[in-house]
Amino acid sequence: MIDKILRGIIGLAGLLVGYGIMAGLKALEIINMSSKGWLGLVLYLGVSFIFGIIFFSLSPKIIKGGRRGVQVLENELQKFPAYDIAIGSVGLIIGLIIAYLLSQPFYNLEIPYLGVAISILLYGVFGYLGIKVPTRKRDDITTTLGNFKKSSKDKIKGNWKSCPKILDTSVIIDGRIADICKTGFIEGPLIIPEFVLEEVQHIADSSDALKRNRGRRGLDILNKIQKELDIEVIIHDKKFEDVQEVDSKLLKLTQQLKGKIITNDYNLNKVAEVQGIDVLNINDLANAVKPIVLPGEEMIVQVIKDGKESGQGLAYLDDGTMIVVEGGKKYIGETIEVLVTSVLQTSAGRMIFAKPKSIVDRAV
């Protein structure tokens, strides 16, 4: 039914094209006919019907070609982010308005066809510039709009009470971010870029069982944060087609949003610091909240295994802090009282050195 209606519309368009051609030929005085004579009317109708029949007979191919063109256009538009399409459309409208205003004076010159020719040229040039300039300068436009929003009073009192926190893939699959958000130590909004979400999904679809489990846990953690916690979560659809590495995209997005990265990736942490980007490292947080132990304190530990040096024994606190017990090898498997001698803070965490209290008492 739709095809029949389209064929009728195309045939009608053919009639109008034929009539327009005859009117144009008459206006240009290429052909001269009496407007009151039957010959002129027959010629008008004949040419119109000929073009109508031609268009109607070609309508299946025209419809097929039109659908193919629409499909190609849809496929091409899908390659562009929605933000680029939006600012490109706005730029096109502004460009056409400017072209219209600039073309009007040329119609007043009364030079034949000059106004039409100049209008076509101006509409083409400014329409093209209206699309290209905003899309190529989208990052600058985003930054300018962001600064403008921040300068207005309404935006100062906006929804974001603190700067946005952008989640890295490593911190999502780590799983501790949900518990940290639950305690209220991290304020929203939490930004999850689509490219990070895609990477987590690829990990969840991995053939390796360990990676697959970590990826699925990461997706579960995101689901938990969105549904169970009272914190704003935003899925950001910004894409950087000219950047391949996920970490580079993450750093660029953080700079644009003027936010902070939450990660436990050591290398990403260092690169972000070099670029002047604030980082919230969960491993640093975990080390910071471990109980502070001072030399001279006593504690009760269980010696589990021997250490690297001769006679040493190793014990661990509940938070995983390693305790090196001097002369503790002979106490392996026993729970003993030790005296802290020193504490060493390393990039891997905190390490405590101690001696069995019985040895210290005998020495005294």
CORWOPE-V193166 format. One record per residue. SS is DSSP state (~ for helix, > for strand, _ for the rest). PSI is psi in radians with two decimals (* if undefined). D_CENTER is the distance of its C-alpha to the mean C-alpha in Angstrom with 2 decimals. Layout:
SS	PSI	D_CENTER
SS	PSI	D_CENTER
This chain:
_	-0.76	42.56
~	-0.69	39.47
~	-0.67	40.53
~	-0.72	44.00
~	-0.75	42.69
~	-0.67	40.49
~	-0.70	43.56
~	-0.71	45.62
~	-0.72	43.11
~	-0.70	42.98
~	-0.72	46.81
~	-0.70	47.07
~	-0.63	44.73
~	-0.71	47.17
~	-0.78	50.07
~	-0.65	48.43
~	-0.77	47.65
~	-0.78	51.30
~	-0.70	52.56
~	-0.65	50.30
~	-0.77	51.60
~	-0.74	55.18
~	-0.68	54.55
~	-0.72	53.00
~	-0.66	55.94
~	-0.71	58.35
~	-0.61	56.65
_	0.00	56.78
_	0.52	60.43
_	-0.64	59.92
_	2.58	61.83
_	2.10	64.45
_	2.67	65.45
_	2.24	67.16
_	-0.32	64.87
_	-0.12	67.83
_	2.69	68.89
~	-0.53	68.20
~	-0.75	67.20
~	-0.73	64.18
~	-0.74	63.03
~	-0.71	63.51
~	-0.75	61.62
~	-0.88	58.66
~	-0.67	58.57
~	-0.85	59.12
~	-0.69	56.32
~	-0.79	53.95
~	-0.64	54.90
~	-0.83	54.61
~	-0.63	51.01
~	-0.75	50.30
~	-0.72	51.72
~	-0.82	49.82
~	-0.68	46.48
~	-0.68	47.34
~	-0.53	48.32
~	-0.03	45.14
~	-0.68	42.93
~	-0.74	41.94
~	-0.65	40.62
~	-0.75	38.96
~	-0.77	37.26
~	-0.77	36.20
~	-0.65	34.88
~	-0.75	33.06
~	-0.68	31.33
~	-0.69	30.41
~	-0.71	29.03
~	-0.71	26.96
~	-0.74	25.59
~	-0.72	24.74
~	-0.72	23.07
~	-0.74	20.95
~	-0.66	19.95
~	-0.69	19.04
~	-0.55	17.02
~	-0.35	14.96
_	-0.28	13.83
_	2.47	12.24
_	2.68	9.20
~	-0.58	10.91
~	-0.73	10.41
~	-0.69	12.32
~	-0.71	14.89
~	-0.89	15.51
~	-0.49	16.20
~	-0.70	18.07
~	-0.77	20.22
~	-0.74	21.04
~	-0.67	21.90
~	-0.77	24.09
~	-0.78	25.97
~	-0.72	26.63
~	-0.72	27.78
~	-0.63	30.15
~	-0.77	31.59
~	-0.73	32.35
~	-0.70	33.94
~	-0.79	36.05
~	-0.68	37.35
~	-0.46	38.21
~	-0.34	39.97
~	-0.74	42.34
~	-0.48	44.85
~	-0.42	45.49
~	-0.43	46.83
_	-0.14	49.46
_	-0.24	50.94
_	0.53	52.67
_	2.16	52.18
_	2.25	51.92
_	-0.04	48.47
~	-0.77	47.12
~	-0.72	44.95
~	-0.78	43.46
~	-0.78	42.79
~	-0.67	41.22
~	-0.79	39.08
~	-0.77	37.72
~	-0.81	36.94
~	-0.74	35.27
~	-0.69	33.18
~	-0.80	31.97
~	-0.88	31.19
~	-0.51	29.53
~	-0.74	27.62
~	-0.81	26.19
~	-0.63	25.46
~	-0.53	23.92
~	-0.80	21.25
~	-0.81	20.78
~	-0.87	20.91
~	-0.67	18.14
~	-0.61	15.63
~	-0.45	16.66
_	0.49	16.63
~	-0.62	13.42
~	-0.73	12.48
~	-0.68	16.06
~	-0.75	16.02
~	-0.77	13.08
~	-0.74	15.02
~	-0.78	18.25
~	-0.67	17.27
~	-0.73	16.05
~	-0.65	19.41
~	-0.71	21.28
~	-0.69	20.00
~	-0.52	20.97
~	-0.33	24.35
_	2.60	25.27
~	-0.62	27.23
~	-0.63	25.48
~	-0.40	22.12
~	-0.57	23.91
_	0.52	25.02
_	-2.90	21.66
_	-0.50	19.97
_	1.90	18.42
_	-0.38	21.49
_	3.03	19.94
_	2.60	17.08
_	2.56	13.78
>	2.09	13.74
>	2.17	10.74
>	2.36	11.91
_	2.80	12.54
~	-0.74	13.55
~	-0.64	17.14
~	-0.42	17.42
~	-0.83	16.23
~	-0.25	18.84
~	-0.72	21.30
_	-0.31	21.82
~	-0.24	23.29
~	-0.59	20.38
~	-0.76	21.60
~	-0.64	25.12
~	-0.76	24.10
~	-0.61	22.19
~	-0.58	25.29
~	-0.31	27.56
_	0.12	25.81
_	-0.35	25.40
_	2.17	21.62
_	2.64	20.63
_	-3.13	17.44
_	2.62	14.94
>	2.16	13.13
>	2.16	9.34
>	1.81	8.07
>	2.60	4.58
~	-0.60	5.05
~	-0.52	6.28
~	-0.73	8.45
~	-0.69	9.61
~	-0.66	10.60
~	-0.71	12.43
~	-0.67	14.21
~	-0.68	15.21
~	-0.68	16.62
~	-0.69	18.55
~	-0.42	19.85
_	0.13	21.09
_	2.64	22.76
_	-0.35	26.50
_	2.20	27.23
~	-0.71	28.34
~	-0.82	27.30
~	-0.71	23.69
~	-0.75	23.57
~	-0.69	24.93
~	-0.71	22.55
~	-0.74	19.51
~	-0.63	21.11
~	-0.67	21.95
~	-0.75	18.36
~	-0.67	17.45
~	-0.68	20.61
~	-0.76	19.73
~	-0.71	16.45
~	-0.71	18.64
~	-0.74	21.26
~	-0.74	19.18
~	-0.71	18.01
~	-0.62	21.53
~	-0.43	24.01
_	2.54	22.84
_	1.23	22.97
_	2.47	19.68
_	2.23	16.70
>	2.22	13.62
>	2.20	10.35
>	1.95	7.71
>	2.21	4.50
_	0.23	3.47
_	2.27	2.56
_	2.54	4.48
_	1.63	7.55
_	-0.47	10.43
_	-0.02	12.99
_	2.31	11.98
_	-0.78	13.07
_	2.38	13.22
~	-0.72	10.67
~	-0.70	12.45
~	-0.70	12.23
~	-0.71	8.47
~	-0.77	8.75
~	-0.72	11.59
~	-0.74	10.26
~	-0.70	7.46
~	-0.68	10.48
~	-0.72	12.74
~	-0.70	11.07
~	-0.15	11.00
_	0.82	14.38
_	-2.79	13.94
>	2.55	15.23
>	2.32	14.22
>	2.10	16.07
>	2.95	17.30
_	0.36	20.60
_	2.03	19.99
~	-0.79	22.80
~	-0.75	21.63
~	-0.65	18.13
~	-0.82	20.09
~	-0.73	22.42
~	-0.71	19.97
~	-0.72	18.15
~	-0.67	21.66
~	-0.66	22.63
_	0.07	19.80
_	0.44	20.79
_	2.32	17.79
_	2.42	19.02
>	2.37	18.84
>	1.81	20.05
>	2.13	21.59
~	-0.60	22.88
~	-0.70	25.67
~	-0.68	26.88
~	-0.75	26.92
~	-0.71	28.89
~	-0.59	31.37
~	-0.53	31.77
_	0.06	32.80
_	2.57	35.33
_	2.41	38.91
_	2.21	40.59
_	2.28	43.69
_	2.60	46.38
_	2.38	49.19
_	-0.23	52.29
_	2.67	50.59
>	2.57	51.78
>	2.78	49.79
>	2.16	50.54
>	2.87	48.62
>	2.10	49.13
_	2.14	49.51
_	-0.77	47.68
>	3.03	48.21
>	2.71	49.59
_	-3.01	47.71
_	-0.74	47.52
_	2.78	50.55
_	2.27	54.03
_	-0.09	54.92
_	2.63	51.46
>	2.65	49.97
>	2.41	46.41
>	2.87	45.36
>	2.47	42.07
_	3.02	41.15
_	-0.52	39.23
_	0.11	35.96
_	-0.02	36.48
_	2.27	38.06
>	2.38	40.59
>	2.11	44.18
>	2.00	46.48
>	1.97	50.05
>	2.24	52.70
_	0.39	55.57
_	0.04	53.75
~	-0.64	54.11
~	-0.11	57.29
~	0.22	55.59
_	2.27	53.01
_	-0.10	52.65
_	2.70	54.21
>	2.07	52.94
>	2.89	54.30
>	2.25	54.17
>	2.82	52.76
>	2.18	52.76
>	2.26	49.67
>	-0.63	50.63
>	2.83	47.35
>	2.27	43.56
>	2.20	41.20
>	2.08	37.51
>	3.01	35.57
_	-0.44	31.93
_	-0.24	32.30
>	-2.92	33.61
>	2.43	36.97
>	2.30	40.25
>	2.33	43.54
>	2.36	46.98
>	2.93	49.99
>	2.58	53.57
>	2.36	55.52
~	-0.55	57.35
~	-0.66	60.61
~	-0.69	60.64
~	-0.69	60.03
~	-0.68	62.81
~	-0.66	65.26
~	-0.63	64.45
_	*	65.27
